[in-house]
């Protein structure tokens, strides 16, 4: 292969370009959040913190941040619990309707968000709980539980099934074995699924927008500002949102990776 | 979790009550079919473009880099998947705008300005923001599972690079590649942010139609008609894709 080196070089350059494409929006958003011009472009204007000051003093943003925090923490807790329960059921038991049961659990992510949002809205309106924080939490839990389930199931499949049986033989009750053996073993997966579901919930806007009513989350506020006009405030809020979700994702992945490495 | 199924069933039921009126109203209008085919076209083009753009990158990740590098690359690719899609689209809006970064950069070179917002190009860029990382990951998994000795054998037997890709790599990675394409299509088909902000929303795609119907008109059953049509389409696509992905393997 004569031009192997050039080809290799070109492929690497191409890969770099793809990464640039993927990360450009995030980078520019952060850069422009410090930029003084009303309409951000190059050459850059002066360095400024005024957009941050503006959102810092904005009561709506604080209110939304509080809602988002409540929603994503509760969602993460509920979704991780549900995910753990389903993953454990899948791991331990087999029953006749299991394929259907699993199919139902894995269904939500393949349905477009907008349709989920509409279905949720219709359903909540019927139950009369539309427009409350609760409804966002329920909707997000349904949406994110499959992620949690997948991560925890993957971890359980690495576990030796005889470990649990051994614990029982040594006199542990079923609950005891669960607490002392299974939960500690799954701990990295549980932590990372908690972070990931929190991140998804924190960034989700379609469902929140449809069902939220007066309790706006941060993405809904962003959506409203964006719909109005071009406003660099979005970059400032956006940078903050990026920071939160990237941190969560990095924690999640690092926890999973180090747990894997330890066992290797 | 099981309650999820009820959401959808309820949704179907709700419009079964009004079935005739709303279905006839929606399906009888030209603009519905316009946006149906527009959505198909955009999502289809988006999928093809994304698959082609992603392929060399996935190829590099699968064959040309070490295990550690690949892990890091995938680590990086997962991050944007969980970051705010909305803000990323807004950022593209600013970058692509008439006086935005790209056009300002091009004006130094003496070209442009190009109109990129409110075009199909803008929509495709938006779709790719959403789908490209995922497609690269899925494709590189599909490619990494290929037996590398077979690829080398093809090279050693004097096969040209493009022929190797076409005759050896593509057939072997078929299942994974089709699944990547199906995911890409589903995501693009259901996305309303990029056609709305980057594509100018005229004519509207189906998801925009849903948003408009719900947010301005309170016509939930009509929006449900659109949603059901979308879901049926997606199920057909997904089912067809999965059939195509697995059939050749067995037969």
HADDOCK unambig.tbl for C-alpha pairs under 7 A between the chains (distance, minus, plus):
assign (segid A and resid 11 and name CA) (segid B and resid 56 and name CA) 6.82 0.50 0.50
assign (segid A and resid 11 and name CA) (segid B and resid 60 and name CA) 6.08 0.50 0.50
assign (segid A and resid 12 and name CA) (segid B and resid 60 and name CA) 6.93 0.50 0.50
assign (segid A and resid 14 and name CA) (segid B and resid 57 and name CA) 6.59 0.50 0.50
assign (segid A and resid 15 and name CA) (segid B and resid 57 and name CA) 4.85 0.50 0.50
assign (segid A and resid 22 and name CA) (segid B and resid 129 and name CA) 6.33 0.50 0.50
assign (segid A and resid 25 and name CA) (segid B and resid 88 and name CA) 5.06 0.50 0.50
assign (segid A and resid 25 and name CA) (segid B and resid 91 and name CA) 5.08 0.50 0.50
assign (segid A and resid 25 and name CA) (segid B and resid 92 and name CA) 5.89 0.50 0.50
assign (segid A and resid 26 and name CA) (segid B and resid 88 and name CA) 6.05 0.50 0.50
assign (segid A and resid 28 and name CA) (segid B and resid 91 and name CA) 6.68 0.50 0.50
assign (segid A and resid 29 and name CA) (segid B and resid 91 and name CA) 5.65 0.50 0.50
assign (segid A and resid 40 and name CA) (segid B and resid 94 and name CA) 6.95 0.50 0.50
assign (segid A and resid 41 and name CA) (segid B and resid 99 and name CA) 6.78 0.50 0.50
assign (segid A and resid 41 and name CA) (segid B and resid 100 and name CA) 5.00 0.50 0.50
assign (segid A and resid 41 and name CA) (segid B and resid 101 and name CA) 4.99 0.50 0.50
assign (segid A and resid 42 and name CA) (segid B and resid 101 and name CA) 5.59 0.50 0.50
assign (segid A and resid 42 and name CA) (segid B and resid 104 and name CA) 6.28 0.50 0.50
assign (segid A and resid 104 and name CA) (segid B and resid 2 and name CA) 6.43 0.50 0.50
assign (segid A and resid 104 and name CA) (segid B and resid 5 and name CA) 6.89 0.50 0.50
assign (segid A and resid 105 and name CA) (segid B and resid 1 and name CA) 6.25 0.50 0.50
assign (segid A and resid 112 and name CA) (segid B and resid 187 and name CA) 6.77 0.50 0.50
assign (segid A and resid 112 and name CA) (segid B and resid 190 and name CA) 4.78 0.50 0.50
assign (segid A and resid 113 and name CA) (segid B and resid 190 and name CA) 6.97 0.50 0.50
assign (segid A and resid 114 and name CA) (segid B and resid 190 and name CA) 6.74 0.50 0.50
assign (segid A and resid 114 and name CA) (segid B and resid 207 and name CA) 6.65 0.50 0.50
assign (segid A and resid 115 and name CA) (segid B and resid 227 and name CA) 5.78 0.50 0.50
assign (segid A and resid 119 and name CA) (segid B and resid 7 and name CA) 6.03 0.50 0.50
assign (segid A and resid 119 and name CA) (segid B and resid 8 and name CA) 6.30 0.50 0.50
assign (segid A and resid 119 and name CA) (segid B and resid 11 and name CA) 5.93 0.50 0.50
assign (segid A and resid 120 and name CA) (segid B and resid 7 and name CA) 6.71 0.50 0.50
assign (segid A and resid 122 and name CA) (segid B and resid 11 and name CA) 6.95 0.50 0.50
assign (segid A and resid 123 and name CA) (segid B and resid 7 and name CA) 6.08 0.50 0.50
assign (segid A and resid 142 and name CA) (segid B and resid 1 and name CA) 6.48 0.50 0.50
assign (segid A and resid 199 and name CA) (segid B and resid 82 and name CA) 6.36 0.50 0.50
assign (segid A and resid 200 and name CA) (segid B and resid 82 and name CA) 5.95 0.50 0.50
assign (segid A and resid 203 and name CA) (segid B and resid 83 and name CA) 6.53 0.50 0.50
assign (segid A and resid 203 and name CA) (segid B and resid 84 and name CA) 4.96 0.50 0.50
assign (segid A and resid 238 and name CA) (segid B and resid 87 and name CA) 5.65 0.50 0.50
assign (segid A and resid 242 and name CA) (segid B and resid 83 and name CA) 5.82 0.50 0.50
assign (segid A and resid 242 and name CA) (segid B and resid 84 and name CA) 6.60 0.50 0.50
assign (segid A and resid 245 and name CA) (segid B and resid 82 and name CA) 6.65 0.50 0.50
assign (segid A and resid 245 and name CA) (segid B and resid 83 and name CA) 5.69 0.50 0.50
assign (segid A and resid 246 and name CA) (segid B and resid 79 and name CA) 6.27 0.50 0.50
assign (segid A and resid 246 and name CA) (segid B and resid 83 and name CA) 6.63 0.50 0.50
assign (segid A and resid 249 and name CA) (segid B and resid 79 and name CA) 6.31 0.50 0.50
